[in-house]
C-alpha cells in the first residue's frame, strides 16, 4: 500500500481538534471539471447585500488559497475574502459591512495581511463582526479587525495563539519496511531537523512563539487594549462563551444579527450601537458596579475594625465574658464549692440524689464534658490576656490598640 510522505505544513491559527480537517483540505486539489474555461475558480459568491448592509461570510477552516473543500463546502479563503471585501468597499450603495463569522480558525499564512486590510478600512465603511458560532483563533483575529464585535448567545470566541501540529509516523513506516534518508547541505544543519529531539522541538517552539507574539500584538491594536490585557484577560489560548467574552472585552455586545443590521443602519458609527450590553438578571458587572461593590467592602471593613481603641475594648469585653462563662461552668461542675456554709460544711440535704436523677456514670460523663469546655475556655482566655498585654505595650500605638487587626487571634482580616 502506498504511504503518503509526512509533510510539515506550517503554523496554524485554529482549534487543535480541527487540524486534521485543515490538512485534508490543503492536500485535496480542485478537479479540472470544477474550473471554468479560463482556469479560474468558479465560485458563486460569498456575500449578500440587504439594503445598505453587506454580509460577508467567514466560514469553515481558513486557508490562503482556494481548494476543493472551499469550493465544495463553501469554506472561506483569505484571498477570496480580500477579493470580495474590496468589491464591497467600492459599492457606493453599501454603507455597512458585517463579517459574519463561524470558523474554528485556519492557517497563519496570509492572515495578518487580510486583518490589516480590514482594520484600515474602518474609516471607509461601518465595519462590524458578528460571531454566530465559532469565532476562534484566526477567525477571532479577523473579527478583531472590525470596529465592533457582536456575538450571538452561546457563541465561542478567543483561542488566541499559534499551534503547530505534527504526526510521528516513524513506527508505521518501519512496519511497512520504509526507511527515509534525508541529506542537507552542511551550511544548513537545521534545514531538516529531527522533531523527536529536544532541539527539533525547540525550533518548532520558536516558530509558534513568534507567530503568537504577532497574533497578540495585532489583537491588542485592533481592540485598543494593551498586550498585557490580551495575555492576562483574553483566555490565554482558551475560548469563552459569549457573556464571559463580553465581560473581559473579547466582544462588545451579545445580540442577534438582525438587531446588528438594524443598529448599523441607525447609527453614525460602528462603535456606538443600540444593542444589548448584558443579559437580563445577569451577574456581568460593569466598572461602576465593581466600584460600588469595592466601596461597600471597604466601608464594612472599616466598620468592623472601628479603630485601635475599639479593637482593644472588643478583646477586653471578650475576656470578661469568657471569665464569667468559666466561672459559671465551674459552678455547674462543682456545685458543692458554691454551697458551703460559713463553717465550711455542706448544708444538710445538699448534693443528694433525688428521685428520677441519672446515675453516677451519667453525672461523671457530664462533668467530664464540662471540664473539657472549661479547659478550652481557659486556654482562649489565656491567649486573650496575652494579646491584651501586647496591645497595651505596643510602642507604635500610644492608645494601646493594634491597627487593622494585625496578629489578632479574633476578627483578623487579610491584607488586600
Beta strands, then each sheet from edge to edge (+ up, - down):
strand 1: 12-14
strand 2: 47-50
strand 3: 53-59
strand 4: 96-103
strand 5: 105-107
strand 6: 126-136
strand 7: 148-151
strand 8: 156-158
strand 9: 239-241
strand 10: 253-254
sheet 1: 1+ 5-
sheet 2: 2+ 3- 4- 6- 7- 10-
sheet 3: 2+ 3- 4- 6- 8- 9+
end
